[in-house]
Amino acid sequence: MKAAHLILCSCLAVALSASAPARADTPNKMLGTWRMASAHIERNGALTPAYGLKPMGMLVFTADMHYVEVLTDSSISRFASDTRGMGTADENKAAMAGSIGFFGAYTVDERGDFNGNRVDASTFPNWVGNTRTRKELSLVVEGDRMTENFQRPEGTRIVIVWQRVRGAGD
C-alpha cells in the first residue's frame, strides 16, 4: 500500500509540475517592487522634469507576470473638496496631466530581460489594450537599478530611473 501511495504522489507531483507555467524556470530580472528615483522628458535635445521636481512612483512586477505602475507629481495641490469626482476643472486637469496609473501583463525573454507588456487598464483610456514591444518601451535592469525608456508616438522620450525596494529581510 505504501508503494501505491508513493507512486500516486509521484504521479500527482509530475502532473502538477507539467501544468505549471512554462516560464517558472526562467530568470526574471524585473520581479519585485521598484520606487522612482528620477524622471525626465527628452524633447529635441532638451530635458524637462517629468512628473514635477519631486516625482513619485512605484512599479511592481509579480511572479505571475502582471505589473502595476503609478507615476505622480508630488507637488499637485490637494483638491478643495474631499470628495473624489468633485474637483474643479483646473484641479482635474492638473491631476490628469501630473499622474498616471496602469496595469496589465508583461513578458521576459530567456535571459529574464523585459520583452514587452500589455496595458489592461489605465487612467489614460487611450492606452487600454495597447501592447508595447522593446521598440516603444525598454526596461533595463542593472543590479538594483532599472532604467525605463518610453518612446511616445510623436517622438519625445520619457526616461525614468527606478530603484529596487528591498524588504526588511533582504
N, C-alpha and C positions, 0 to 999 in steps of 0.2 A: 504494500500500500504506500509506503514511503517513496518508493521509486516512481510510482504512478503520480504521486503528488509533486515530486521533483520535476518530472517530465512536463506535467501540466503547467507548473510555474515557469519553467524554461520556455515553453511554447508561448505563454502569455507575455513574457518579457520580450521575446522576439517579435511578436505581433504588435505590441505597443511601440517598440522602437521603430518598426517599419512604418507606423502611421505618424511618427514624429516628423516635423517639418524638415525638409532636406537641408536647410541652412543651419541646423542645430550645431554642426561641427565647424561651420565657417567662422573664422575670427570676425569680430565686429568692432572696429575702432570707434564707431560712433556711439556705441552703447553708453548710457548714463545721462547725467544731468549736467548741463553747461550754463554758466552765467555770463552775460555780455560784459566784455571788458572795454570795448570801444566800437564805434560805428561811424562811418562817414560815407558820403556820396562823392563819386568821382564823375565830374561832368566837364568835358572839354579841357581836361588837364587840371581843373581846379577842384580842390577838396572843400566840402562843406560838411558840417555835422549832420548826421542822420539821427533823428530822434533826440534833438536838442544837445545841450552842452553836457548833460548828465544822463545819457541814455541808460535805460534799464531793460533787461530782457532775460528770458530763460528759455532754454531749448532742451527737451527731453527726448531721448531715443530709447525705446523699450526693446526688450529681448524678442517680443513677438512682432517686431518690425513695424511699429507705429511710432509716430512722433507728435509732439505738440510744441509750438513756438509762439511766444508772446513777446512783442517788442513795443516799448513805450518811451515817450519823452517824460521824464520825471518832473519836469517843470510845468506841465499842463496844470492850469488852475482848477481847483475844485469847482463844481457846479454850484450855483446859488441854491438850487433845490436839492434835497437829499433823496429825491425820487428819480431813479433811473428812467429815462424816457421823457423827463420834464425839463431837459436842458434848453437853453435858448439856442437860436440858430448859430450864433457865434461860438457858444460852448460846444455844441455838437460838431461844428466844423473843426475846431481845434482838437477835439478828442479823436475825430476820424483821421485828420491829417497827421496827428502825432503818435498814433499807435496802430498796431495790427495784431491780430491773433489768428492762428490757423492750425489745423491738424490734418493728419492723413497717414499714409503708409510710405515706407521707404525701402530701398534695396541697397545691398552692398555687393561688391564683387568678390571673387575668390580670395583676395587678399584682405578683405574686411573694410575696404575703402568705400566711401559713398558712391553710389551708382545712379541714383535718381530718386524722385519722390512723386507722390500724387497728393493733391490737395482735396480732401473730402469736405471740409467746411472752412470758412474764413469770414472774418468781419468785413473783408472786402469781397463782395459777392462775385466779382469778375474772375477771381482765382479759383472758385469752386469747380472741380473737375479737371483742372489743369494737371498735366504730367510734365515734370521737369527732368531733363537729362543733364549730363555734365556740361552740355553746351550752354545752358542758361544758368545753371547753378552748380558751383563746385564747393565742396566742403573738404578741407584738407586737415587731417589731424597729425600733429607732431607732439607726441607726449601728451601733456595735459592742456595743450593749446590747440585750438581749431580756428582756421580762417575760412570764412564764408564769403564767396564772391557771387553776387546775383546780378546778372545782366538784364536790365529792363529792355523791353522791346524797342524803345526809342533811342537806346544807346548808352544811357547813363548806367553806372555800375555802383552797387551798394557793397561795401566791404565791412564785414563785422568780424571782430575778433572775440572768440569765446574762451573761457577758462573752465576746465572741468571742475565740478564741485565734488569734493571728497567728503565722505561721511566720517563720523567720529572714529570708526574703526579702521580707516584707511591710512 
